[in-house]
Amino acid sequence: MASYEALCVGSFIKRFNLELFIIIDAYDLPVTFHFKEL
């Protein structure tokens, strides 16, 4: 039972990290373009 809960938590964290990475990536694009212009 504990391993099943750990699997669910790991899957949730994995999905959350993926969404967080996409959000960071979206915010990071203008910064990257800004530094390329400099």
Contact map, one row per residue, 1 for C-alpha under 8 A:
11111000000000000000000000000000000000
11111100000000000000000000000000000000
11111110000000000000000000000000000000
11111111000000000000000000000000000000
11111111100000000000000000000000000000
01111111110000000000000000000000000000
00111111111000000000000000000000000000
00011111111100000000000000000000000000
00001111111110000000000000000000000000
00000111111111000000000000000000000000
00000011111111100000000000000000000000
00000001111111110000000000000000000000
00000000111111111000000000000000000000
00000000011111111100000000000000000000
00000000001111111110000000000000000000
00000000000111111111000000000000000000
00000000000011111111100000000000000000
00000000000001111111110000000000000000
00000000000000111111111000000000000000
00000000000000011111111100000000000000
00000000000000001111111110000000000000
00000000000000000111111111000000000000
00000000000000000011111111100000000000
00000000000000000001111111110000000000
00000000000000000000111111111000000000
00000000000000000000011111111100000000
00000000000000000000001111111110000000
00000000000000000000000111111111000000
00000000000000000000000011111111100000
00000000000000000000000001111111110000
00000000000000000000000000111111111000
00000000000000000000000000011111111100
00000000000000000000000000001111111110
00000000000000000000000000000111111111
00000000000000000000000000000011111111
00000000000000000000000000000001111111
00000000000000000000000000000000111111
00000000000000000000000000000000011111
